Amino acid sequence: MYAQLVKSEGTSREEMSPEEIAFQERIDRNEKIEPKEWMPEGYRKTLIRQIGQHAHSEIVGQLPEGNWITRAPTLERKQILLAKVQDEAGHGLYLYCAAETLGVSRDELLERLHSGDMKYSSIFNYPTLTWADMGAVGWLVDGAAIMNQVPLQRTSYGPYSRAMIRICKEESFHQRQGYAIMMKMANGTPAQKKMAQDALNRLWYPSLMMFGPSDKDSVHSAQSMAWKIKMNTNDELRQKFVDQTVPQAEYLGLTVPDPDLKWNEEKGGYDFTEPDWDEFYQVLKGNGPCNKERLGARVKAWEDGAWYREAMTAHAKKKAARRSAVAAE
Ligand code: ACO
């Protein structure tokens, strides 16, 4: 286990303090770390970055689907989509709460999102152009999210791990509703099937990018895995996702847009084409198709809500003043 004792700055075990060694030993015994317990500053910062980014993704992730609520083809589909988008808001809130236990305020996290200092998942910078995209988002995007988040149920930080347990239950409903839409479209009229294929064509590679850069370019994986903040590497999860999803595409009668996709008997998985990493980094820099629109919508929502936050704060202050006046009597 001591092989795992690596610090983010690359210092060796010999350079670790006794607290850091004791902390790593707790991680190695799969003990959960709870909010008020001692933790290295790097562990706290990594969690704030990852949980904050995850929370932002849930919140920004409402936008591409929210865009379709008024245009869902039936009342039932509208109800399902509305429930799903509300779930995503709830996921964002649990995750902001988990981040707050690390000593960061929600206002600060939002400020950092709005200023572009903190990221959200690259996938939400792609547009949702047709109803079939609602199917593909549920099937592929929520499918990729589950692949990443099921192992995070075992992550070392207690509040994050517990939030993940609830979130994963809801995500599996999201994935299934997406696949149900794809089944309907793929088995519908030729125009509907074409729409389903087009959605798969556009969302396949952006979904593969959700797992992050390839392992050789992943900055945080080694330290995050040593601390069991992350349980798998980016490439491991991407491979599992491809292996799980290709048969589902075949069942739909759709073609994964990768001419080099091939089952590799020896490795027991598919060989597949990597996403275009230049595109990925462009999206991260703010140059994706919808970055400005997405961030603009979040900043506008924040500004539009200012009067409500101010009213709630004034009300809370008044109540507190009344309580202390009564207590002083
Ligand atoms: N979108 C945006 N940024 C990304 C993405 C992505 N898909 N993948 C990696 N990055 C960023 C990382 O945040 C990091 O940048 P930073 O140092 O400025 O924060 C950089 O690219 C390098 O990547 P890694 O070193 O591999 O980063 P990390 O170890 O954090 O791994 C991962 C990235 C896999 C996304 C991890 O943070 C994670 O598991 N997060 C929790 C799950 C999550 O956020 N899911 C959102 C999905 S959508 C949803 O659930 C609704």
Boltz pocket constraint, residues with backbone or C-beta under 6 A from the ligand:
constraints:
  - pocket:
      binder: B
      contacts: [[A, 49], [A, 50], [A, 53], [A, 54], [A, 55], [A, 57], [A, 58], [A, 61], [A, 117], [A, 119], [A, 120], [A, 121], [A, 122], [A, 123], [A, 141], [A, 145], [A, 148], [A, 209], [A, 210], [A, 211], [A, 212], [A, 213], [A, 217], [A, 218], [A, 219], [A, 220], [A, 221], [A, 224], [A, 230], [A, 234], [A, 284]]
      max_distance: 6.0
